[in-house]
Amino acid sequence: MLTLSRPLDIYYSQEVSPSPRGEGQEVRSHGGGQSMPYILGLTGNIACANATIGLMLLELGASVYVDADHVVHELYLPGQPLVAALRAAFGPSILDPAGGVDRRALGAIVFGDHEQLRRLEAIVHPAVQTALVERLRMLGPDDIGILDAVKLVESGYAPLCHGLWLVTCPPEAQIGRLMRTRGLSEAEARQRPAAQPDIEAKRAIATEIIDNAGSHDDLPRQVTAAWGRFTASIGRSSAT
């Protein structure tokens, strides 16, 4: 199990620089500091319904849900600096008619090509981390924030969280969701999970395992019970 005792005032008193490959971070202190909120980390590979769980947690009392994938969507919109950087790296074919990033076109280049994927991550991860930190800074000292990221552990966020939930689901369920929600072919859908980190290494450090292989009723029961344990661990009522 993960023991999370590192103070979260790192975001107020220090500058966090991500590894160029999203494998860690370098911290440079700037002095000062101020009280930070509680952060619950949520991770699991693509199409495991993490966003559904994030919305459940908002209903249960979390202050804000920050979805790294949604942040990426925002950074891929026309006019964003990241779009220009990606165009320079991968060419104009990755742009949609409006001038933003066409995720499917970009995915066709990087999924299935390890080096291209690492190149993409080296460009995208620093921008995403900056955006995530800005959102966390908006939380008050009594708030509980949910930080959802596929590579939450690999990018070095785990020590900044007070709890870490790993969401699992059968591979075929992931494939089906990707085909339904993103309009991918089966071959394209199978590339996405195959390119993501092995979740088995995360089981040992997760404070909760949420198994999304059951019924629609089972998932809310798991989330509610895990939320109660989390809020108890930080000295809060689950109704807060």
N, C-alpha and C positions, 0 to 999 in steps of 0.2 A: 504493500500500500504506500501511497505517496504521503510524505510528511511535508507540509507546506508552511514554512515559518518565515520565509523571506519577506521583509516589509515591502508593501506596495508603494511606499512613498518614493520609490525609484523613479516613478513617472514625473514627480514634481521636482525632485532634487538632483536628478541625473539625466544624462542624455544616453539613449539606448541606440546602438548601431547594430543592425542585423548583419549576420554573416552573409557574404555575397551569394552563398548557396542555400541560405535559409536554414543552416544547421546549428545556429547558436547566436550569441550576441556578445558585443563588447560594451562594457559600461564605463562611462567617464563621469565622475562626480562633479557637480557644480555647486555643492553646498546647499544649505537651506533645507527645506522640507516642509511637508504639511500632511495632515491626516488624509489617508486614502480610503476609498470604499472597499468592500469585499468583492472579490471577483471569483466567479465560478466558471471554470473552463469546460467547454463542451467540444468534443472531437469525435471523429468517426469518418470513415471514407464516404465518398460521394454517394448521394441518393439513399442515405440511411434515415432520412426524415428528421435531421437535426433541427431544421427550421420549425417543424411542427412541435418539437419538444421545446424550442425556444419560446414559442407563443404560449405553450402551456405554463411555462415558468413565469411569464409576465402575468398570467391570470392568477398564479399562486402567490405573487407578491414581489417578484424581481422588479427592479427599477427600470432597467433597459436591457435590450437584447441586441448585441452587436454581432452581425453576421459577416465574416470576412469575405465570403463569396459575393454578398450584396455590395460590399465596399468595392470589390474588383469591378463589378458591373458599373458602378458610378465612375470609377477611374477610367473605364473604357469608353465613356461617352464622348461625343465630338467636342473638340476644343481642350480636352484635358492634356496636360503635359505628357502623361504616360503614353498616350496614343502616338504622339510624335516619336517617342523613343522606340516604341514597338514597330512603327512603320520603318524607321531607319534600320532596325535590326532584321526584320522579316519581309520587308517589301510592301508595296501598296496593295497587294492582293488580299491582305488581311483586313482591309477597311470595308465597311458597309457603305451603301450609297450616301448616307448622311455624313460620313467622315469619321465615324466611331469605329471601334474594333468589332469585327465580325468573329464572335467566339468560335463558331463552327469552322470557319476558314483557318483561323489560327490553330485550332485544335488539330486540324488535318495535317498541319506542319509539325507540331511538337509531340503529339501522342503517337507512340510507336518509335520515336527517335529520342533516345536518352539524352544525347548531347544538346539537341535543340530544346528539349524540355528544361534542362538545367540552365541553358542560356535565357530562356523565358523567365524562369524563377529568379535569376540574378537581377533582372530588370524590374520585375513586378514586386517582389517581396519587400524591398525597402520602401516603396511608395505605399504599399498596403500597411506596413507597420506604422508608418507615420500617421496615416489616416486613422488606424485603430487607436493609437495613443491619444490622438486629439479627441476622439469620442469618449475614451475612458476618463480623460481630464475633466469632462463635463459632469461627471458623477459627483454627488456630495459625499461627505464622510460617513453618512449613515446609509448610503445606498448599497444595493447589491446589483452588480452588473453581470450579465452573461456574455462571455466571449466565446464565439463559435468559430472554429477554424479547423480545416482538415489537417493542416500541418502545425497545429498548436504546439505539440511537443517538439517536433523537429526544428521549429523556428525559435525555440527558447522561451516560450511564454509560460510553460508549466510552473516554473518556480515563482512566478508572479501571481499565481492563483491560490485561493484558499481551498479549492476542491477541484477535482478533475473527473469528469464523466466521459466514459467511452461508450458510444452508441454503435451497436452491431446489428447487422441484418444479413440474411442469406444473399450470396452473390446474384442469384437469379432475380431476386427482388430488386436489387440495384439496377440490373440490366433493364428490367421491365419499366421501372420508373424513368430511367434516362430516355428510353424510346418514347414513352408517353409524354413526358413533360418537355423534352428538348427536341423532339422530332428526329432523333438520331437513328441511323440504321443499326441493326444488331451488331455488326462489326465495329462501328464507331462506338457504340455503347460499351462494348467489351473492352475497348482500349482504355477507357477512363479509369475504371478501378484497377486495371493491371498496371497503370503508371503511378499509382498512389502508394503511400507507405504501408508496410505490413502492420496490421493492427495488433498482432500477437505481442510485439514488444511493448505495447502500451498497456496491456492488461496488468502487468506487475506494478505499475505506478498509478493506475486509475483508482480513485476513491469509490466510484460506482461504475457498474457495467449495466447499461440499459439495453436489453435485448428486444429489438424491434422485429421479431419474427412471429409474434403472437397475434392475437385478435385486436380489434380497434379498442376494446375495453381494457385489454391488458396493459397497453402502453400508458394510458393515464394513471393506472394504479401504480405502475412502477415509478413513474415520474413523481407522483405525489408523495410516495413513501420515501424516495431518495431525497426530495426537497426537504421533507421533515427532518431527515438525518443531517442534511447539510446545515439547515438553520439552527438545529440544536448544537451542532459542532462549533458554531460561531456565537453561541449564546443568544440566539434570536428565537422568537416564537415563529412557527411556520405560518402563522396568520399575519405576520408583519408585512 
